[in-house]
Amino acid sequence: MPHEPGDTEPGDALPSHALAVLTALLAQDRPGFAALRAQVPYARVAGGCGCGCASLSLAVVDPANAPAAEVVGSPVAEGDVLAPDGRCGGVLLFVAGGMLSYLEIHSYEEEPFAAWPPVEHVTVSRAAPAA
């Protein structure tokens, strides 16, 4: 079920479409991405965005089992969205202190994406820059 505004609370597991997008963004052989992938099972919703979009603040709830990644820059990955309804936008993955911190979805149109599209509507366009 896609994320709808207000349907997740801090501590909840990531909505399925957001989790699929996060997994796709990290499915590259880039420096630090193996450590970021190891954090995914421990990633939980820490909050949302006040604009009504489906962007999510993330918290890694068991950092002892998912150590910090050594990555360069943030965002570390991005993609393009062509939603089923034809709207275009993008996704960005941010890391703070080597930990997953924010998964953003934005629209290139006035209306924000209030739900995460299915992952097949996201094309990964950039990963972490080479060190």
C-alpha positions as CSV (number, residue, x, y, z in Angstrom):
1,M,0.0,0.0,0.0
2,P,1.5,3.4,-0.9
3,H,2.2,6.0,1.7
4,E,-0.7,8.5,2.1
5,P,-0.2,11.6,4.2
6,G,-0.8,10.9,7.8
7,D,-0.9,7.1,7.5
8,T,2.5,6.5,9.1
9,E,3.8,7.3,12.5
10,P,7.4,7.6,13.8
11,G,8.7,4.1,14.3
12,D,6.6,2.5,11.6
13,A,8.2,0.4,8.9
14,L,8.6,2.1,5.6
15,P,5.6,1.9,3.3
16,S,6.1,-0.8,0.6
17,H,6.5,1.5,-2.4
18,A,8.9,3.7,-0.5
19,L,10.9,0.7,0.6
20,A,11.0,-0.6,-3.0
21,V,12.3,2.8,-4.2
22,L,14.9,3.0,-1.5
23,T,16.1,-0.5,-2.4
24,A,16.3,0.4,-6.1
25,L,18.3,3.5,-5.3
26,L,20.8,1.5,-3.3
27,A,21.1,-1.4,-5.8
28,Q,24.3,-0.2,-7.3
29,D,27.9,-1.2,-6.7
30,R,29.1,2.2,-5.3
31,P,31.4,3.0,-2.4
32,G,29.4,2.8,0.9
33,F,26.3,1.4,-0.6
34,A,26.7,-2.1,0.9
35,A,26.7,-0.5,4.4
36,L,23.6,1.6,3.4
37,R,21.9,-1.6,2.2
38,A,22.6,-3.2,5.5
39,Q,20.8,-0.4,7.2
40,V,17.5,-0.9,5.2
41,P,16.1,-3.6,7.5
42,Y,16.5,-1.3,10.5
43,A,15.2,1.9,8.8
44,R,12.0,3.3,10.2
45,V,9.8,6.3,9.5
46,A,11.0,9.2,11.7
47,G,8.6,11.8,10.2
48,G,7.2,13.2,7.1
49,C,7.1,16.4,5.1
50,G,4.7,19.2,6.0
51,C,3.9,20.1,2.4
52,G,1.7,17.0,1.9
53,C,4.2,15.0,-0.2
54,A,5.1,11.4,0.6
55,S,8.8,12.3,1.5
56,L,10.0,10.5,4.7
57,S,12.6,11.3,7.4
58,L,14.3,8.0,8.2
59,A,15.9,6.7,11.4
60,V,18.0,3.6,11.7
61,V,16.8,1.9,14.9
62,D,19.6,-0.5,15.5
63,P,22.9,1.1,14.4
64,A,24.9,-1.5,16.2
65,N,23.8,-4.0,13.5
66,A,24.0,-1.5,10.7
67,P,27.1,0.6,11.0
68,A,27.6,4.0,9.4
69,A,28.5,4.0,5.7
70,E,31.5,5.9,4.3
71,V,29.9,7.9,1.5
72,V,30.8,11.1,-0.2
73,G,28.2,13.8,-0.6
74,S,24.5,13.9,0.0
75,P,22.2,13.2,-1.7
76,V,23.9,9.9,-2.4
77,A,21.4,8.7,-5.0
78,E,18.6,10.1,-7.2
79,G,16.1,9.0,-9.7
80,D,13.4,10.2,-12.1
81,V,9.7,9.6,-11.6
82,L,7.2,9.1,-14.4
83,A,4.1,8.3,-12.4
84,P,1.2,6.2,-13.7
85,D,-0.9,9.4,-14.1
86,G,1.8,11.0,-16.3
87,R,3.2,13.4,-13.7
88,C,7.0,13.8,-13.6
89,G,9.3,14.3,-10.7
90,G,12.3,12.9,-8.9
91,V,13.5,11.1,-5.8
92,L,16.5,11.8,-3.7
93,L,18.2,9.8,-0.9
94,F,20.0,11.7,1.8
95,V,22.5,10.3,4.3
96,A,23.7,12.1,7.5
97,G,26.6,10.8,9.5
98,G,26.7,7.7,7.3
99,M,23.1,6.8,8.2
100,L,20.0,6.8,6.0
101,S,18.2,10.0,6.9
102,Y,15.7,11.3,4.3
103,L,13.9,9.8,1.2
104,E,12.4,12.6,-0.8
105,I,9.9,12.6,-3.6
106,H,9.2,15.8,-5.5
107,S,7.0,16.8,-8.4
108,Y,8.0,19.0,-11.2
109,E,4.4,20.2,-11.2
110,E,2.5,22.3,-8.6
111,E,0.8,19.3,-6.9
112,P,3.1,17.2,-4.7
113,F,3.2,13.4,-4.9
114,A,1.0,12.4,-2.0
115,A,1.9,8.7,-2.5
116,W,4.9,6.7,-3.6
117,P,4.6,5.4,-7.1
118,P,5.4,1.7,-7.8
119,V,9.1,1.3,-8.3
120,E,8.8,0.5,-12.0
121,H,7.9,4.2,-12.4
122,V,11.3,5.2,-11.0
123,T,14.5,5.3,-13.0
124,V,17.7,5.6,-11.0
125,S,19.7,8.4,-12.6
126,R,22.6,9.0,-10.3
127,A,24.4,7.3,-7.4
128,A,27.0,8.5,-5.0
129,P,29.9,10.3,-6.8
130,A,33.1,8.3,-7.0
131,A,35.5,9.0,-4.3
